[in-house]
Amino acid sequence: MPKSLFWTRTNTAGAEHALFDDGSGLTARGTQLAADPIPYTCRYQLVTDASWSTTRVDVEAEGSGWLRNVRLERAAGQWRVTTAEQGDLDAALAAAGHPPVGPPGIEDTGRLADVLDVDLGGSALFNALPVRRLGMTGAPVDTGHRIAVVWVLVPSLMVVCTEQAYTSLGPARVRISSGSFTADIDLGADGYVVRYPGLAERIASH
């Protein structure tokens, strides 16, 4: 992979490192480390088409005594979701005083029909997908788009369909909102997140 980005988490001890090629769409693989809700490592691979619409995502999350995988593949407007699990994440969460999360994946993939973007919990890289696809980096102020997104929760790897709104706040600034959640993110000249309040900040390469 010819390019690399690194973010440090600001809401917990953790980081994300992504290696990628964005010459035509985006092909990427990356690793997240985080201490909350329990320590875990999350590895992902991502492929989009030339328009930055997601075509495949593979995610693996692993912690002490458990391992989960989910694969999402899009073809002809439909998503196929496959999962695997070893060990017991819910037991690890219970031991740390957290509620259970249930199995990875989603039962009804029909809810994901025609969705073009995937958002991976805790990742700053994935926000670039709708930003690039919708042309938000150079959009006039107050240009807005409301989209459906396939959201992969981490570390559970549960998959849900959620609605997000992207609004241009001017050069290199975009507001993301979903329900009661709102964040104003700063972008670099390359279109990738530099600062995501309450989540991550990018570390400059030297």
N, C-alpha and C positions, 0 to 999 in steps of 0.2 A: 504494500500500500504506500503511495507516495506522500501522503499527508498525515498529520498527527495533531490531536488536540487533547488538552488535559484540563480538567476542572477539579477544584476542591469543593467539597460540600460545605455549606454554611449552616445547615439545620441539624447536622449530626457529624460525628467523626466519619469521614469517608472521602472518596474521590472517584473520578471517572476518567478513563483513558480510551480514546477512540482513534483507530487507524482507518483511513478511508481514501477513496478515489471518487472525486466528483466531476470528472471530465464529461460524463454523459449520465445525468441522474446521479444517484449515490449508491456506492457499494461500501459497506463499512463493517468493521468488527470492533468490539470494545469490551471493556471490563469495568464493572462498578464494584466498589467495596464500601460497606456501610455498617455501622454499629447498631442501628435502630431499625426495627424494634428488637431484633437480636442480631448478632454479628453474622454477615453473609457476604458471599461473593456472587456477582451476577455477570454472566458472560452473554454477549449477544452478537448476532450476525444479521445484517440488514441489506436488502436489495430493493431499489426502486427502478421504475422505467425512466425514460428520458425526460418525462414531464414531472418527475419527483413524486409520482404516485407509488405507494408501497406495493410490492409484489410478493415479498417473502421476508419473514422475520423468524429467527430461531433464538430462543432465550433459555438459558440454564441458570438456575439459582441454587446455591449450595451453602449449607451451614453444618454445624455439628449434629450428626445423626440424621441428616435428611438431604435429599437432592430432588429437584423438580425440573422438568423440561416442558416447553410448549413451542410448537411450530405453527405459524400462521402463513397460509399461502392463498393468494388471490388470483383467480382466473375467471374471465367472462362475468365479472361483477359479483362473484360469489367467493366467500372465504371458506377454506378448509382448516380446521383447527385440530391438531393432534397433541396429546400430552403423555407424559410418563412421570412416575413418582417412585422414589425409593426412600425408605425410612419414614419418619413421622414428624413433619413440620409442626403440626398442631401440638404434639407433645412437647416439642422444644419451646414453643410459644407459651404453653401453659406453665412450664417450669420457670419461665421468666415473668410470670404474672400477667400474660396477655391472653385475650380471647382467641378461640380457634378461627381459622379463616376458610375452611372448606377446601375442596379439591381444585386443582389448576384447570384452566381452560374455561369453556362455556358450553352449556347444554344445547342452546338453540342458536346455531350459527346464522340462521335466517335474520336475526337481529342486526347482523353486520353487513347485510347486502348493500352493495353500491358504495360502501365507505372506502375512501381512498387513502386515509392517513392512519398511522399507528403511533401511539404515544406510550413510551415505556416509563413507568414510574421511576423517579429519581434520576432520570437521564436528561442532561442538557442538550445532547446531540439531536434527539428526536424532534425538538421544537423547530429545527431547521426545515423539516419536511413540508408542513403547510406554509411556512414563511416563503420558501422558495417556490413551491407549487402555485401559490396565489400571487406571487410577485409583490410581496409586502415590503421588501427592502427599499424600494424606490417609490412606494405608493404615496399619493397626496395625504395630508393629515385628515384623519377621520374616515379614511377608507376602511370599510369593515366587511368581514365575511363571517358567517355563522356556519359551522361545519359539524358533521358527525365524525367521531374519532373512535377507533378501536383502542381501548386503553388496557394495557397489561399492567396489573398491579404487582408490585415487588415487595416482599419476596414470595408471595403466595402464587404468582403467575395466574391468578384469576383473570379472565378476559371479560370486559364489559364494553357496551357501546355508550358513549357519552357525547354530549353536545358542548362544543367550545366556540368561543367568539374571538377572532383576531382583529384588532383595530390598530391602524397606523397612528402613531403619535408624532410623526416627523422622521427625519433622517435617522436611521439606525435605532429606532425605538418602536416597540410593538406592545400593545396591551393584550394579555391573554385573560379571558374570563370564562368561568364555568360554574353555574349556580351562584353561590355566594362568594366564590373564590375569584380574586383578581390579582394579577401580577404584571408590572410594567418591566419588560425585559430589554436590556441593551444588547445590540448586535454589533459585531465587528464589520469591517469593510468586506469580509468574506461571507457575510450572511449568517454566521454561526453565533450562538449566545456567548456574550462576554460576561454578563451579570444577570442572574435570575434571582431577585430578592427572595430570601427564605428558602433557597435551594442550593445554588452553586455560583461560583465565580471562576472564570477562566484564568489559568496561569499562563503568562506570556512565555513564548519560546525564546530561548537565548542562542 
